[in-house]
Amino acid sequence: MSRSELRAIVAAMPKEQQIAIAEATIPLVTATAGSFLISNLLLTAGVITLVQQVSNQQATSAIRALGASVHILPKLLILFIISTFVILIGLSFYFLPGIFLTYALVLSPAILISSQKGIIDSIIMSWKIALANIKIILPAFLFAISVEFLLYALTIEMAMRSSIVVSILLVGAGNLITAYFLVYLFRFYMLVKQ
């Protein structure tokens, strides 16, 4: 069933049925957004902590890195929520201000986790470093965000047409791109900090 056929079916329904469907999808959308936020929170904290421990030549694993990052998760969650609202405000004006704000805030998780600075200090420092190093960070940022948009678009399209396995593989590939980009950002921040 294509999207246009689905829209036609929904448009032919009575208003009460459309409202009931909309009310039924609210918990699903909330659960999806929450799981996306939590998975990105754990991925970001785990990868940055893992790279930090490896850089300090500590014996570590993914589980140890997640365990070591537990104390920073509340601050990182607040940072993610603030960043999400700022980026959504930018996206509500036009697409480019949202992308610009995403770029300006891209280093803030690495700064927050590695330097133990406050949330606002991490945002300000990320803004300054990202804008001062556009030629270094922007190409990697644009590549990572483009590949992730493409993978998520494919995931949505494949979820409607084929098995869930393909969607899971595409989401995993998106997480792998995110992890590599986080490693790049963390290493860049460590070089700038010195």
C-alpha positions as CSV (number, residue, x, y, z in Angstrom):
1,M,0.0,0.0,0.0
2,S,1.5,3.3,-1.0
3,R,1.3,6.6,1.0
4,S,-1.2,8.1,-1.4
5,E,-3.5,5.1,-1.0
6,L,-3.2,5.3,2.8
7,R,-4.0,9.1,2.7
8,A,-7.0,8.4,0.5
9,I,-8.3,5.8,3.0
10,V,-7.8,8.1,5.9
11,A,-9.5,11.0,4.1
12,A,-12.5,8.9,3.4
13,M,-13.0,8.1,7.1
14,P,-15.4,10.0,9.2
15,K,-13.9,12.8,11.4
16,E,-14.5,10.9,14.6
17,Q,-12.5,8.0,13.3
18,Q,-9.7,10.2,12.1
19,I,-9.5,11.8,15.6
20,A,-9.4,8.4,17.2
21,I,-6.5,7.3,15.0
22,A,-4.7,10.5,15.8
23,E,-5.2,10.0,19.5
24,A,-4.0,6.4,19.2
25,T,-0.8,7.4,17.5
26,I,0.2,10.0,20.1
27,P,1.6,7.4,22.5
28,L,3.4,5.7,19.6
29,V,5.1,8.9,18.5
30,T,6.0,9.7,22.1
31,A,7.5,6.3,22.7
32,T,9.4,6.5,19.4
33,A,10.8,10.0,20.2
34,G,11.7,8.9,23.7
35,S,13.5,5.8,22.5
36,F,15.4,7.8,19.9
37,L,16.5,10.3,22.6
38,I,17.6,7.6,25.0
39,S,19.4,5.6,22.4
40,N,21.3,8.7,21.2
41,L,22.0,9.7,24.8
42,L,23.5,6.2,25.6
43,L,25.4,6.1,22.2
44,T,26.9,9.6,22.7
45,A,27.9,9.0,26.3
46,G,29.2,5.6,25.7
47,V,31.3,6.4,22.6
48,I,32.8,9.6,24.0
49,T,33.6,7.9,27.4
50,L,35.1,4.9,25.5
51,V,37.3,7.1,23.4
52,Q,38.3,9.1,26.4
53,Q,39.3,5.9,28.3
54,V,41.2,4.5,25.3
55,S,43.0,7.9,25.0
56,N,44.0,7.7,28.6
57,Q,45.3,4.1,28.0
58,Q,42.8,2.5,30.4
59,A,41.7,-1.1,29.9
60,T,38.0,-0.7,28.9
61,S,35.1,-2.1,27.0
62,A,31.7,-0.8,25.8
63,I,30.0,-1.9,29.0
64,R,32.6,-0.3,31.2
65,A,32.4,2.9,29.2
66,L,28.6,3.0,29.6
67,G,29.0,2.3,33.3
68,A,31.6,5.1,33.7
69,S,29.3,7.5,31.9
70,V,26.3,7.0,34.1
71,H,27.1,10.0,36.3
72,I,27.1,12.4,33.3
73,L,23.8,11.1,31.8
74,P,21.5,13.6,33.6
75,K,23.5,16.6,32.5
76,L,23.8,15.1,29.0
77,L,20.0,14.6,28.9
78,I,19.4,18.2,29.8
79,L,21.9,19.3,27.1
80,F,20.1,17.1,24.6
81,I,16.7,18.6,25.5
82,I,18.0,22.2,25.3
83,S,19.8,21.5,22.0
84,T,16.7,19.8,20.6
85,F,14.5,22.8,21.4
86,V,17.1,25.3,20.0
87,I,17.4,23.3,16.8
88,L,13.7,22.9,16.4
89,I,13.3,26.7,16.8
90,G,15.9,27.1,14.1
91,L,14.1,24.5,11.9
92,S,10.8,26.3,12.4
93,F,12.1,29.4,10.7
94,Y,13.7,27.6,7.7
95,F,15.8,24.5,7.2
96,L,19.2,26.3,7.1
97,P,19.0,28.0,10.5
98,G,18.2,24.6,12.0
99,I,21.2,23.0,10.3
100,F,23.4,26.0,11.4
101,L,22.3,25.6,15.0
102,T,22.9,21.9,14.8
103,Y,26.4,22.6,13.5
104,A,27.1,25.2,16.2
105,L,26.1,22.8,19.0
106,V,27.7,19.7,17.6
107,L,30.8,19.8,20.0
108,S,28.8,20.4,23.1
109,P,28.4,16.7,24.2
110,A,32.1,16.1,23.8
111,I,32.9,19.2,25.8
112,L,30.4,18.4,28.5
113,I,31.7,14.8,29.0
114,S,35.4,15.4,28.6
115,S,36.0,18.7,30.4
116,Q,33.3,18.4,33.1
117,K,32.1,21.9,32.3
118,G,28.6,23.0,32.8
119,I,25.8,22.7,30.2
120,I,25.8,26.4,29.3
121,D,29.6,26.6,29.2
122,S,29.7,23.6,26.9
123,I,27.2,25.2,24.5
124,I,29.1,28.5,24.4
125,M,32.4,26.7,24.0
126,S,31.0,24.5,21.2
127,W,29.6,27.5,19.5
128,K,33.0,29.3,19.6
129,I,35.1,26.3,18.5
130,A,32.7,25.2,15.7
131,L,32.6,28.7,14.2
132,A,36.3,29.2,14.5
133,N,37.1,25.9,12.7
134,I,34.5,25.7,9.9
135,K,36.9,24.4,7.3
136,I,37.7,21.4,9.5
137,I,34.4,20.4,11.1
138,L,31.9,21.5,8.5
139,P,32.8,18.9,5.8
140,A,32.6,16.0,8.3
141,F,29.4,17.4,9.7
142,L,27.7,17.7,6.3
143,F,28.8,14.2,5.3
144,A,27.6,12.7,8.5
145,I,24.2,14.5,8.6
146,S,23.6,13.8,4.9
147,V,24.3,10.1,5.2
148,E,22.2,9.9,8.4
149,F,19.3,11.7,6.6
150,L,19.6,9.3,3.7
151,L,19.7,6.2,6.0
152,Y,16.7,7.3,8.0
153,A,14.7,8.1,4.8
154,L,15.6,4.6,3.6
155,T,14.6,3.1,6.9
156,I,11.2,4.7,6.8
157,E,10.7,3.6,3.2
158,M,11.9,0.1,3.9
159,A,9.8,-0.3,7.0
160,M,6.7,0.1,4.9
161,R,7.8,-2.3,2.2
162,S,10.0,-5.1,3.6
163,S,10.9,-6.9,6.8
164,I,12.0,-5.2,9.9
165,V,15.5,-6.7,9.6
166,V,16.4,-4.2,6.8
167,S,15.2,-1.3,8.9
168,I,17.3,-2.5,11.9
169,L,20.4,-2.8,9.7
170,L,19.9,0.7,8.3
171,V,19.4,2.2,11.8
172,G,22.5,0.3,12.9
173,A,24.5,1.8,10.0
174,G,23.2,5.2,11.0
175,N,24.4,4.6,14.6
176,L,27.8,3.5,13.2
177,I,28.1,6.8,11.3
178,T,27.2,8.7,14.4
179,A,29.8,6.8,16.5
180,Y,32.5,7.6,13.9
181,F,31.5,11.2,13.8
182,L,31.6,11.4,17.7
183,V,35.1,9.9,17.7
184,Y,36.1,12.5,15.1
185,L,34.6,15.4,17.2
186,F,36.1,14.2,20.4
187,R,39.6,13.8,18.9
188,F,39.3,17.2,17.3
189,Y,38.2,18.8,20.6
190,M,41.2,17.1,22.4
191,L,43.6,18.6,19.8
192,V,42.0,22.1,20.1
193,K,42.0,21.9,23.9
194,Q,45.8,21.4,23.9
